[in-house]
Amino acid sequence: MNTALSPLAASASGADLLLWVAVPYICLAVFAVGHVWRYRQDQFGWTSRTTQLLEHRWLRWGSPLFHLGAFMVIAGHVVGLAIPDSWTEAAGISEHAYHTTAVWAGSVAGVAMVTGLGMLCARRLLTRQIRLGTDRSDKLLFPLLSATVLLGITATFAHNIFGAGYDYRATVSVWFRGLFVLQPQPEAIAGAPVLFQLHALTAFLLFAAWPFTRLVHVWSAPIGYLARPYLVYRRRTAPVAAPAAGGRTRSASGSRRAA
């Protein structure tokens, strides 16, 4: 892999190179290799191991809120990090319109995700049967996922709702895209607010933990269920006795009963 540093990155400090170049690439490598290992070792274990039979009242609301919020948050991050601002402006979306939509839609999605995640975590802690079934990977996943989500929504509220505003597309997004085109620019994120930096670090740590946790069930989502034919269930009817000659009755099996 030929990774070219920008002229400014060449003069970056050792800490910046470690945090914003080495750590992300290590996490991405673990993400890729870990999935291959998990698939070879546990191909049929890509499941979230549902606990609906143990408790369903909190799950009924917590799971939809978390998953719907997560889908919206992921979509917002894809647009904000992977798509340059010049592309959205070329599509006729002004920076003000994008910023306003991203902040408020992202806030709603973040609150839904945090609420759902909080309900799922409380359910796991307060229900004894579920708590006893929590394995080591869950004990790593839930705190790391909670930290990533809370840091992201806190950064949004602190800087873009109650603060003066911060354009992460000019710094964090530039650094993020540079990693994937093998032209790291650690200087782009080095000057970002601490909350955005911590959010980025925990997100990459979450990528590293992904293959070894229940998050792998994302890749086995039952998409085919949406186009699956309907299943029709019919009630089995009891056998009816048929009349026989001579006033006697005969059961459906053909045996005679005594008069």
N, C-alpha and C positions, 0 to 999 in steps of 0.2 A: 504494500500500500504506500503510495507516494503522496504524502501529506505536505502541502506547501503552506508555510506560514506567511501571513501578510507582513509588509515591512514594519508596521507598528507592533504586530505580534512578536516579531523577532526580538524586540526590545522589552517585551513584557517580563514581569518578575517571575521567579520560579513558582511562587504560590499561585499566580494566575494561570500559568501553564498547567500546573497540577490540577487545579480545580475545574478549569474551563476547557481543557483539552484532554488531558490524560484520563480523568475520572469519567467524562462522558463516553469516550471511546472504549474504556474498559467495561462500562455498564452495557453498552450496545453489543460488545462482543459476548458478554455473559448472556445477554438476552437471546442472541442468535444461537450460540452453541448450547445454551441451556434448553431451548425448545427442541433441538435435535435429540439431546440426551433424554429429555422427558418423554418424547414420542417413542423412542426406542425402548425405554425402560418401563413406561407406564402408558402405553397407547390407549388402553381402555379405561384409564382413570381420569380422563379430562372431563371432570364433572364438578359441579359446585356442591355436591352432596347435600341435597335438600333436607331440611328439618321441619317441613310443613306439618308432618304428623305430630310433632312434639309441641309445636306452638304455631298458631296461624293468625291470631288477631293482630299482632305487631307486624308480622310478615306481610299481611294483606296490604298494609299501607306503606311500610318501609321499603319493600322491594321495588314497587313501581316508581316511587319517588326517587330512589337512588338510581335506578337504571335509566329512567327518563332524563333526570338531571345529568347523569354521566354522558349520555349520548349527545346532549346539547353542549356540554362543556367540551367534549372531544371535538365536535364540529367547529366550535368557536376557536379552539386552539389550532386546528388545521388551517382555518382561514387566516388567523392572526399571525401564526408563525411561519407557515409554509408559503403563503402568497404575499409577494411584495406589495407595498402600498401603491406602486406605480401601476400595477395590474388592476387594482380596484378603481383607481382614478380613471384609467383608460376605459373601464366598463361604465363610467358615468356616476360612480359612487364617490362623493366628496369625502374628504378626511373627517369633516365634522359629522356628516351623516353616519359614516362607519363608526366613529368613536362613540357617538351617542347610542347607536344600536348595540354595539359590542358591550358597552358598560352595563346597560340596563338588561339586555337579554342575558348576558353573562351572569349578572347578579341574581336574576330569577333562577337560572339554571343552577348556580352555585348554592343558593339557599335550599332549593329542592334536593340537591345532592347531599348537602350537609344534614338536612333534616332526615332524609331516608337513611343515611349512613349512621346517624345518631340512634335512630330507632333500631336498626339492625344490631348495632353494638350493644345497646341497652338490653335488647332481647337476649343476646348471647350471654351477657353477664348475669342477668336476673333469672333466667330459666336454668335450673340446675342440670337437667338432662342435656341441654345444648352446651352448657359450659363444660360439662365433663367430656363431651365429644369434640371439644376444640383441640385441634392438634397444633404442633409447633409452628407449622407454616402459617396458620391463622393468627397465632400470637405475634408473628412478625408482620403479616400483611395488614391487619386492621390498624395498628398504631401508625405504620408508615403511610398507608392510604389516608388516614385521618389527618396526619400532619401535612401531607401534600395538598389536600383539598382545603384545609383551614388556612394554610399559608397563602394559597392562591386567592381565596375570597377576601382574606384580610388585606392583602396587597391592593386588591381592586377597591375595597371600601376606603382604605386609608389614603390612597393616592388619587383615585379617579372619581370618587363620589364625595368624600368629605375633604379631600385635599385639592391642591392646585391643578392636578392632572399630570399624568406621565405617559409619554408616547413610547411604549415598549417596542413598537414596530421598528423604531430607529436604532434600537440597541439589542434587546434580547432576541428579536426575530432575526437580525443580521447575524448574530453569533450562532443561533440555532441552524440556520440554513447553511452557514459556512462549514459546520461539522459534516453535513451530508454531501457537500460537493468537494470535500477533502481540502478545504481552504479555511482552517480555523481562524477565527478572529476573536481571541479572548479579550482584547481591549474593548470590544463592543459591549460586553456585559460587565466588565470590571468596574465601570462607573455607575451601574444600575443601582437602584435602592436595594437595601439589604433584604427586604421581604421578597422581592422578585428573584434575587440570587438564591435565597434559601428554598423558594418554591421550585426553581429550576434544578437545584441539587437533589432535593427529595424526589422530584419526578424521575430523574435518571436512576436514582437508587431503586425506585419502584420498578423501572424497566428491568433492572438487574434481578430483582426478586420475582418478577412476573412468572418465569417458567417453572418455578418451584412452589407455586401457590395455586389456589383455586382460580386465579385469573385466567389460567389456560382454557377454561371453559368458554371463553369468548370465541375461540377458534372452532368450537364445535357447536355453535348456536344452531338450533333447529330451523334453519331458513326454509327447508323443504316443507315444514309444517304449514306454511302459509298457502302452498299450492296443493296440499294433500287432499285427496277426495274425502268426502264426509264419511264417517263411520256410522252405520245404522245398527242400533241395538234393538232386538226383538225379544219379547218375553216368551219363554217356553210354555206351551199349553199342556195341561195334564191330559193323559189318555182318556178317551171317552168310551164307556162300555157300549158295545153294539148288541141289539136285540137278536136272540136266536130262536129257532123253531121250537114249538112246544111250550111257549111262555117263559122259557128260561132266558137268562141273559148271559152273554159271553163277553168277556173283557177284550180289550184291544189286542192282548197277547194270544187270544184264541182259546184259553182255558175255560172250562165250564164251572159255574158256581152251583152249589147245592141249592135246591128249591126251598 
